[in-house]
Amino acid sequence: MAGEEHGGAAGRGWVLALALSVATGLALGLALVWVNIERTNIGYGVRRLQGELDGRLAHTTKLEVERDRLLSPYALDRKAKELGMRPAKSGQNRRMDNGTLQTLPR
């Protein structure tokens, strides 16, 4: 009977170790799944932000091209003619330096 009690305690220890190992394995498995889900969510977020950044960069490029087109000498000359503007005549250009008005020669 002493052997049976000893074998029973050893059997219970083995079962406890097995249960603890299974519980630890399940916890680690769930942690791994959770980490992979978070990694996937972060990847989707990064992809969305990269798309947004690419869109903004493309829009910025388009705006720079439009600005350059509008500030080109040809476009400015055409717009000035539409508004009835003409080049300044000699003596019409003026500049302020230190509070004094100066007429610039043409």
C-alpha positions in Angstrom: 0.0 0.0 0.0 2.9 2.3 0.6 4.0 1.8 -3.0 0.5 2.6 -4.3 0.5 5.9 -2.3 3.9 6.8 -3.6 2.9 5.8 -7.2 -0.3 7.8 -6.8 1.6 11.0 -5.8 4.1 10.5 -8.6 1.1 10.0 -11.0 -0.5 13.2 -9.7 2.7 15.2 -10.1 3.1 13.9 -13.7 -0.6 14.9 -14.4 0.0 18.3 -12.8 3.1 18.9 -14.9 1.3 17.8 -18.0 -1.7 20.1 -17.3 0.7 23.0 -16.6 2.6 22.3 -19.8 -0.7 22.2 -21.8 -1.9 25.5 -20.2 1.5 27.2 -20.9 1.4 25.9 -24.5 -2.1 27.3 -25.0 -1.2 30.6 -23.4 1.9 30.9 -25.7 -0.2 29.9 -28.7 -2.8 32.5 -28.0 -0.1 35.1 -27.4 1.4 34.2 -30.8 -2.0 34.5 -32.5 -2.6 37.9 -30.9 0.8 39.2 -31.9 0.3 38.1 -35.5 -3.1 39.8 -35.6 -1.6 43.0 -34.3 1.2 42.8 -36.8 -1.3 42.4 -39.6 -3.4 45.3 -38.3 -0.3 47.5 -38.1 0.7 46.4 -41.7 -2.7 47.5 -43.0 -2.4 50.8 -41.2 1.1 51.4 -42.6 -0.2 50.5 -46.1 -3.1 53.0 -45.7 -0.8 55.7 -44.5 1.6 55.0 -47.3 -1.2 55.4 -49.8 -2.3 58.6 -48.2 1.2 59.9 -48.3 1.6 58.9 -52.0 -1.7 60.7 -52.8 -0.5 63.9 -51.1 2.9 63.8 -52.8 1.2 63.4 -56.2 -1.2 66.3 -55.3 1.8 68.5 -54.3 3.6 67.7 -57.5 0.5 68.7 -59.5 0.1 71.9 -57.6 3.8 72.8 -58.2 3.4 72.1 -62.0 0.3 74.3 -62.0 2.1 77.1 -60.1 5.1 77.0 -62.5 2.7 77.1 -65.4 0.8 80.1 -64.0 4.1 82.0 -63.2 5.7 81.3 -66.6 6.5 84.5 -68.6 4.1 83.5 -71.3 1.1 83.0 -68.9 1.9 86.2 -67.1 2.1 88.1 -70.4 -1.2 86.7 -71.6 -2.9 87.5 -68.3 -1.5 91.0 -68.3 -2.9 91.6 -71.8 -6.3 90.2 -70.7 -6.3 92.8 -67.9 -5.2 95.6 -70.2 -1.8 96.0 -68.6 1.3 97.0 -70.5 5.0 97.4 -69.6 5.9 100.5 -67.6 7.3 103.5 -69.5 10.5 105.2 -68.6 10.2 107.0 -65.3 7.1 105.0 -64.1 9.0 102.5 -62.0 9.4 103.6 -58.4 11.1 102.0 -55.4 11.0 102.8 -51.7 14.4 102.8 -49.9 14.6 103.7 -46.3 11.5 105.8 -46.5 12.5 107.8 -49.6 10.9 107.3 -53.0 13.2 106.8 -56.0 12.3 106.8 -59.6 14.1 104.0 -61.5 15.5 104.6 -65.0 14.2 102.2 -67.6 
